[in-house]
């Protein structure tokens, strides 16, 4: 019999195997200072493209004041207890009502954390008689929720409607025997590639197949659609989304989230989602802060307009410079390069130390072997000067990578 901790020491994981060499620099880095396009990394000022602060609300003076006033008035403890037992308030209910109206749904329920909420909602919605059909490139929170499912689950090829139809056909055969139902899960915007989920095409499949659609729109809420109500609004199919999930971790620059839909479905979730009925209620300052952020999103469309000015300039500039940004249809801006993990660390080190640019580095197993993904998140807080400088720097780095200047057997040596 092997000791559990011996197994853990031997199997450090696909990313954990690099922990000693990367911790504190390439992984778990510390950005300091005010939330902005320029922050401090290891004592140096860097142009930062790694914050999901799409609308620039993270350091907005009205947001900072609302957060501070909420904490001063209520403290962090209130309300005490789980929402169902002793943790409700008029502010919680007001936020749910306003969120539901914004995303054009009958009702909404708050969740303390987006990841936790998605996992718990999936677990709550289906039982062993039901079948889940989900996009193969879904976020980890969806994958973990699907893993909890005691019934059948089928993944369809990413954004491939022919593959989805095949899995729906398989699912329909099964639920005839189990007397169950089918739940399709996808994302509004995929967080690595920036591609939009094919929501309109999926909704159209309801004419041929019987299923309900659950959309995780973490990267879409606030950034997509005419009013910022998300990717369903962007594609003109919000009505066809049965269960809509939005997080506060991106455009809201906060934490937590919400699930919206038909009043009966939301009520079911409110009374049955284990992660909420057995957990402390969202604290009052967070709720107050979310209300202020929502108010600013609805009354200041110029924030989203500024975001998209930066997005278009960055993505057009990168493409004109000959860089590959894939199929993004959203603010998420990936830059794909060819190289090994050691080369990726050398590229990142050069960008941070010599160009003063901080962005996220993504390598295998998140992307295929031989691919380096440098992920840029443009925000309303960036300037066109930031864009021009970044495009020039990336073009130079790509040229050096191609010339073999970052070739190495080991990761970039960093004194962390």
C-alpha positions as CSV (number, residue, x, y, z in Angstrom):
1,X,0.0,0.0,0.0
2,X,1.4,3.4,-1.0
3,X,1.1,6.5,1.2
4,X,-1.2,9.2,-0.2
5,X,1.5,11.9,0.2
6,X,4.1,9.7,-1.6
7,X,1.8,9.6,-4.6
8,X,1.3,13.4,-4.5
9,X,5.1,13.9,-4.4
10,X,5.6,11.7,-7.4
11,X,2.7,13.2,-9.4
12,X,3.2,16.9,-9.2
13,X,0.7,17.6,-12.0
14,X,1.2,19.0,-15.5
15,X,1.8,22.5,-14.2
16,X,2.9,21.6,-10.7
17,X,6.0,19.9,-12.1
18,X,7.4,23.4,-12.9
19,X,6.5,24.9,-9.5
20,X,10.1,25.2,-8.2
21,X,11.3,27.0,-11.3
22,X,8.2,29.2,-11.9
23,X,6.6,30.1,-8.6
24,X,6.6,33.8,-8.0
25,X,7.5,34.8,-11.5
26,X,5.8,32.9,-14.3
27,X,3.2,31.4,-12.0
28,X,1.7,33.1,-8.9
29,X,3.3,36.5,-9.8
30,X,2.5,39.5,-7.7
31,X,1.2,42.7,-9.4
32,X,1.2,45.6,-7.0
33,X,-0.2,49.2,-7.0
34,X,-3.5,50.7,-8.1
35,X,-5.5,48.5,-10.5
36,X,-4.7,50.1,-13.9
37,X,-3.0,49.5,-17.2
38,X,0.4,50.2,-15.6
39,X,1.2,48.4,-12.3
40,X,4.4,47.3,-10.5
41,X,6.0,43.9,-10.9
42,X,9.0,43.1,-8.8
43,X,9.7,46.7,-8.2
44,X,9.4,47.7,-11.9
45,X,6.6,49.5,-13.6
46,X,5.0,47.3,-16.3
47,X,2.3,47.8,-18.9
48,X,-0.3,45.2,-17.8
49,X,-2.5,43.2,-20.2
50,X,-3.5,40.4,-17.8
51,X,-6.4,41.9,-15.7
52,X,-10.0,41.0,-16.6
53,X,-11.0,44.6,-15.8
54,X,-12.7,45.1,-19.1
55,X,-14.6,48.3,-18.4
56,X,-11.9,49.8,-16.2
57,X,-14.2,49.8,-13.1
58,X,-11.6,48.2,-10.8
59,X,-10.2,51.6,-9.8
60,X,-13.2,53.8,-10.7
61,X,-13.6,56.5,-8.0
62,X,-17.3,55.9,-7.6
63,X,-16.7,52.1,-7.3
64,X,-14.0,52.6,-4.7
65,X,-16.3,54.9,-2.7
66,X,-19.2,52.5,-2.9
67,X,-17.0,49.7,-1.7
68,X,-15.6,51.8,1.1
69,X,-19.0,53.1,2.2
70,X,-20.5,49.6,2.1
71,X,-17.7,48.3,4.4
72,X,-17.9,51.3,6.7
73,X,-21.7,51.1,7.0
74,X,-22.1,47.3,7.3
75,X,-18.7,45.7,7.9
76,X,-17.7,42.5,6.2
77,X,-19.7,40.1,8.4
78,X,-23.2,41.2,7.6
79,X,-25.4,39.4,6.8
80,X,-24.5,36.5,9.0
81,X,-25.4,33.0,8.1
82,X,-26.6,31.3,4.9
83,X,-28.9,33.3,2.7
84,X,-31.8,30.9,3.3
85,X,-31.5,30.9,7.1
86,X,-30.5,34.4,8.2
87,X,-28.5,36.0,5.4
88,X,-31.0,37.8,3.1
89,X,-31.4,41.5,2.7
90,X,-33.3,44.1,0.6
91,X,-30.0,44.9,-1.2
92,X,-29.5,41.2,-2.2
93,X,-33.0,41.1,-3.7
94,X,-32.6,44.5,-5.4
95,X,-29.4,43.3,-7.1
96,X,-31.0,40.1,-8.3
97,X,-34.0,42.1,-9.7
98,X,-31.8,44.6,-11.5
99,X,-29.5,41.9,-12.9
100,X,-32.5,39.9,-14.2
101,X,-34.0,42.9,-16.0
102,X,-30.6,43.8,-17.5
103,X,-30.1,40.3,-19.1
104,X,-33.8,40.1,-20.1
105,X,-34.8,37.3,-17.8
106,X,-37.6,36.9,-15.3
107,X,-35.4,36.4,-12.2
108,X,-31.9,35.9,-11.0
109,X,-30.1,34.4,-8.0
110,X,-26.7,35.5,-6.6
111,X,-23.8,33.0,-6.2
112,X,-20.9,33.7,-3.9
113,X,-18.2,32.7,-6.4
114,X,-18.5,32.1,-10.1
115,X,-16.6,28.8,-10.3
116,X,-18.4,27.4,-7.3
117,X,-21.7,28.6,-8.6
118,X,-21.4,27.0,-12.0
119,X,-20.3,23.6,-10.5
120,X,-23.2,23.7,-8.1
121,X,-25.8,24.8,-10.6
122,X,-25.0,21.9,-12.9
123,X,-25.2,19.5,-10.0
124,X,-28.5,20.9,-9.0
125,X,-30.2,21.0,-12.4
126,X,-29.7,17.4,-13.5
127,X,-30.1,13.9,-12.1
128,X,-28.9,10.4,-13.1
129,X,-31.7,10.1,-15.7
130,X,-30.6,13.2,-17.6
131,X,-27.9,13.7,-20.2
132,X,-25.5,16.6,-20.4
133,X,-24.0,17.6,-23.8
134,X,-21.2,20.2,-23.5
135,X,-18.6,21.9,-25.6
136,X,-15.2,20.1,-25.4
137,X,-13.4,23.3,-24.7
138,X,-15.6,24.4,-21.9
139,X,-14.0,26.2,-18.9
140,X,-12.8,24.0,-16.0
141,X,-15.8,25.0,-13.8
142,X,-18.1,23.4,-16.4
143,X,-16.0,20.4,-16.7
144,X,-15.9,19.9,-12.9
145,X,-19.7,20.3,-12.7
146,X,-20.1,17.7,-15.5
147,X,-17.8,15.4,-13.6
148,X,-20.3,15.4,-10.7
149,X,-23.1,14.3,-12.9
150,X,-24.2,10.7,-12.2
151,X,-25.8,10.2,-15.6
152,X,-24.4,10.3,-19.1
153,X,-22.5,13.2,-20.5
154,X,-21.2,13.7,-24.1
155,X,-18.7,16.4,-25.3
156,X,-19.1,17.8,-28.8
157,X,-16.2,19.2,-30.8
158,X,-15.6,22.8,-30.0
159,X,-18.2,25.1,-31.7
160,X,-18.9,22.2,-34.2
161,X,-22.6,22.1,-34.8
162,X,-22.5,18.8,-36.8
163,X,-20.8,17.2,-33.8
164,X,-23.3,18.7,-31.4
165,X,-26.2,17.3,-33.5
166,X,-24.6,13.8,-33.3
167,X,-24.3,14.0,-29.6
168,X,-27.9,15.3,-29.3
169,X,-29.1,12.3,-31.3
170,X,-27.2,10.0,-28.9
171,X,-28.7,11.9,-25.9
172,X,-32.3,11.6,-27.2
173,X,-32.0,7.8,-27.6
174,X,-30.8,7.5,-24.0
175,X,-33.4,9.8,-22.4
176,X,-36.2,7.8,-24.1
177,X,-35.2,4.9,-21.9
178,X,-34.4,6.9,-18.8
179,X,-37.3,9.3,-19.1
180,X,-34.8,12.0,-18.5
181,X,-34.0,15.3,-20.1
182,X,-31.1,16.9,-22.1
183,X,-29.0,19.9,-20.9
184,X,-26.6,21.6,-23.4
185,X,-23.9,23.7,-21.8
186,X,-21.5,26.1,-23.6
187,X,-19.8,29.5,-23.2
188,X,-20.7,32.8,-24.5
189,X,-17.1,33.8,-25.0
190,X,-14.3,31.2,-24.6
191,X,-11.7,32.6,-22.3
192,X,-8.6,31.4,-24.0
193,X,-9.4,31.8,-27.7
194,X,-11.8,34.7,-27.4
195,X,-14.2,32.9,-29.8
196,X,-17.9,33.3,-29.3
197,X,-20.0,30.2,-28.7
198,X,-22.4,29.6,-31.5
199,X,-25.3,30.4,-29.4
200,X,-27.7,31.4,-32.2
201,X,-27.0,28.2,-34.1
202,X,-27.5,26.1,-30.9
203,X,-30.8,27.9,-30.2
204,X,-31.9,27.1,-33.7
205,X,-31.4,23.4,-33.0
206,X,-34.2,23.5,-30.5
207,X,-36.5,23.2,-33.5
208,X,-35.2,19.7,-34.2
209,X,-34.2,18.5,-30.7
210,X,-35.6,18.8,-27.2
211,X,-33.1,20.3,-24.8
212,X,-32.5,23.3,-22.4
213,X,-29.5,25.6,-22.9
214,X,-27.2,26.7,-20.1
215,X,-24.7,29.5,-21.1
216,X,-21.7,30.5,-19.1
217,X,-21.1,34.1,-20.2
218,X,-18.3,35.1,-17.8
219,X,-16.3,37.0,-20.5
220,X,-19.4,38.3,-22.3
221,X,-21.4,40.0,-19.6
222,X,-20.6,43.7,-19.6
223,X,-18.4,43.5,-22.7
224,X,-20.7,42.1,-25.4
225,X,-24.1,43.2,-26.7
226,X,-25.6,46.6,-27.4
227,X,-26.3,47.3,-23.7
228,X,-23.6,45.0,-22.4
229,X,-26.1,42.3,-21.5
230,X,-23.8,39.6,-23.0
231,X,-23.2,37.4,-25.9
232,X,-26.8,36.3,-26.3
233,X,-27.8,39.9,-26.8
234,X,-24.8,40.3,-29.2
235,X,-26.1,37.4,-31.3
236,X,-29.8,38.3,-31.0
237,X,-30.8,35.1,-29.3
238,X,-31.0,35.9,-25.6
239,X,-34.6,34.6,-25.4
240,X,-33.3,31.1,-26.5
241,X,-30.9,30.9,-23.5
242,X,-32.8,29.1,-20.8
243,X,-30.2,29.5,-18.0
244,X,-27.8,32.4,-18.1
245,X,-24.7,32.7,-16.0
246,X,-22.7,35.9,-15.4
247,X,-19.7,36.4,-13.2
248,X,-18.7,39.6,-11.3
249,X,-15.0,38.6,-11.8
250,X,-14.5,40.2,-15.2
251,X,-16.4,43.4,-16.3
252,X,-17.6,44.0,-12.7
253,X,-14.1,43.8,-11.3
254,X,-15.4,42.1,-8.2
255,X,-16.1,38.5,-7.3
256,X,-19.3,36.4,-7.2
257,X,-21.9,36.1,-9.9
258,X,-25.5,35.3,-10.7
259,X,-27.7,32.9,-12.6
260,X,-30.7,34.2,-14.4
261,X,-33.7,32.5,-16.2
262,X,-37.3,31.7,-15.9
263,X,-38.8,32.5,-12.5
264,X,-39.6,28.9,-11.6
265,X,-36.1,27.7,-12.5
266,X,-34.4,30.4,-10.5
267,X,-36.6,29.7,-7.5
268,X,-35.6,26.0,-7.8
269,X,-31.9,26.9,-7.9
270,X,-32.4,29.3,-4.9
271,X,-33.9,26.6,-2.8
272,X,-31.7,23.7,-3.9
273,X,-28.2,24.9,-4.9
274,X,-26.0,23.3,-2.2
275,X,-23.2,25.7,-2.6
276,X,-25.5,28.6,-1.6
277,X,-27.9,27.1,0.9
278,X,-25.0,25.6,2.9
279,X,-22.7,28.6,2.6
280,X,-22.6,32.1,4.2
281,X,-24.4,34.8,2.3
282,X,-22.6,37.3,0.0
283,X,-21.4,40.1,2.3
284,X,-23.1,43.4,2.2
285,X,-20.2,45.5,0.8
286,X,-19.9,43.1,-2.2
287,X,-23.6,43.5,-2.9
288,X,-23.5,47.3,-2.5
289,X,-20.4,47.4,-4.8
290,X,-22.1,45.2,-7.4
291,X,-25.1,47.6,-7.5
292,X,-22.8,50.6,-8.1
293,X,-21.0,48.7,-10.9
294,X,-24.2,47.7,-12.5
295,X,-25.5,51.3,-12.4
296,X,-22.3,52.5,-14.1
297,X,-22.5,49.9,-16.8
298,X,-26.1,50.8,-17.6
299,X,-25.6,54.6,-17.5
300,X,-22.1,54.9,-19.1
301,X,-22.1,53.1,-22.5
302,X,-18.9,55.1,-23.3
303,X,-16.9,52.6,-21.1
304,X,-17.8,49.7,-23.4
305,X,-17.2,51.9,-26.4
306,X,-13.7,52.8,-25.1
307,X,-13.0,49.1,-24.5
308,X,-13.9,48.2,-28.1
309,X,-11.8,51.1,-29.5
310,X,-8.8,49.5,-27.7
311,X,-9.8,46.0,-28.7
312,X,-10.1,46.9,-32.4
313,X,-6.8,48.8,-32.4
314,X,-4.9,46.0,-30.6
315,X,-6.3,43.2,-32.7
316,X,-5.9,45.0,-36.0
317,X,-2.4,46.1,-35.1
318,X,-1.3,42.6,-34.2
319,X,-2.7,41.2,-37.4
320,X,-1.0,43.9,-39.5
321,X,2.2,43.0,-37.8
322,X,1.9,39.4,-39.0
323,X,1.0,37.9,-35.6
324,X,-1.5,35.1,-35.3
325,X,-4.5,35.9,-33.0
326,X,-6.8,33.0,-34.0
327,X,-10.5,33.4,-34.3
328,X,-11.2,35.8,-31.4
329,X,-14.6,37.7,-31.7
330,X,-14.3,39.4,-28.3
331,X,-11.9,41.4,-26.2
332,X,-9.9,38.3,-25.3
333,X,-6.8,38.6,-27.5
334,X,-4.5,35.5,-27.8
335,X,-1.2,35.7,-29.6
336,X,-0.1,32.3,-30.8
337,X,3.6,31.5,-31.3
338,X,5.4,28.3,-32.0
339,X,7.9,27.1,-29.3
340,X,8.7,25.0,-26.3
341,X,8.0,25.6,-22.7
342,X,11.6,26.9,-22.0
343,X,11.3,29.2,-25.0
344,X,8.0,30.5,-23.7
345,X,9.6,31.4,-20.4
346,X,12.4,33.2,-22.2
347,X,9.9,35.2,-24.3
348,X,7.9,36.1,-21.2
349,X,11.1,37.1,-19.3
350,X,12.2,39.3,-22.2
351,X,8.8,41.0,-22.4
352,X,8.6,41.7,-18.7
353,X,12.2,42.7,-18.0
354,X,13.3,44.4,-21.2
355,X,10.0,45.7,-22.7
356,X,8.1,46.3,-19.5
357,X,5.1,44.3,-20.7
358,X,3.2,42.0,-18.4
359,X,0.8,39.5,-20.0
360,X,-0.3,35.9,-19.2
361,X,1.7,33.0,-20.5
362,X,-0.2,29.8,-21.4
363,X,1.5,26.5,-22.3
364,X,0.8,22.8,-22.5
365,X,-1.5,21.2,-21.2
366,X,-3.8,24.2,-21.6
367,X,-2.7,24.5,-25.2
368,X,-1.1,21.8,-27.5
369,X,2.5,21.0,-27.2
370,X,4.7,23.3,-29.3
371,X,2.3,26.3,-28.9
372,X,2.9,29.4,-26.8
373,X,-0.1,31.5,-26.1
374,X,0.4,35.0,-24.8
375,X,-3.0,36.2,-23.7
376,X,-3.8,39.9,-23.7
377,X,-6.9,41.4,-22.1
378,X,-7.5,44.9,-23.4
379,X,-9.5,47.2,-21.1
380,X,-11.1,50.7,-21.2
381,X,-8.2,51.7,-19.0
382,X,-5.6,51.2,-21.8
383,X,-4.6,53.9,-24.2
384,X,-3.9,53.8,-27.9
385,X,-0.2,54.6,-27.0
386,X,-0.2,51.4,-25.0
387,X,-1.5,49.5,-28.0
388,X,1.1,51.0,-30.4
389,X,4.0,50.1,-28.0
390,X,2.7,46.6,-27.4
391,X,2.3,45.7,-31.1
392,X,5.8,46.9,-31.8
393,X,7.2,44.9,-28.9
394,X,5.4,41.7,-29.9
395,X,6.5,42.0,-33.5
396,X,10.1,42.2,-32.3
397,X,9.8,39.3,-29.9
398,X,8.1,37.1,-32.5
399,X,11.0,37.9,-34.9
400,X,13.6,37.0,-32.2
401,X,11.7,33.7,-31.4
402,X,11.7,32.7,-35.1
403,X,15.5,33.5,-35.3
404,X,16.1,31.1,-32.4
405,X,17.2,33.7,-29.9
406,X,15.1,32.2,-27.1
407,X,16.2,28.6,-27.7
408,X,17.0,26.8,-24.4
409,X,16.9,23.4,-22.8
410,X,15.8,24.8,-19.4
411,X,13.4,27.5,-18.3
412,X,14.7,31.1,-18.1
413,X,16.7,31.4,-14.9
414,X,14.8,33.8,-12.6
415,X,15.7,34.7,-9.0
416,X,12.3,34.5,-7.4
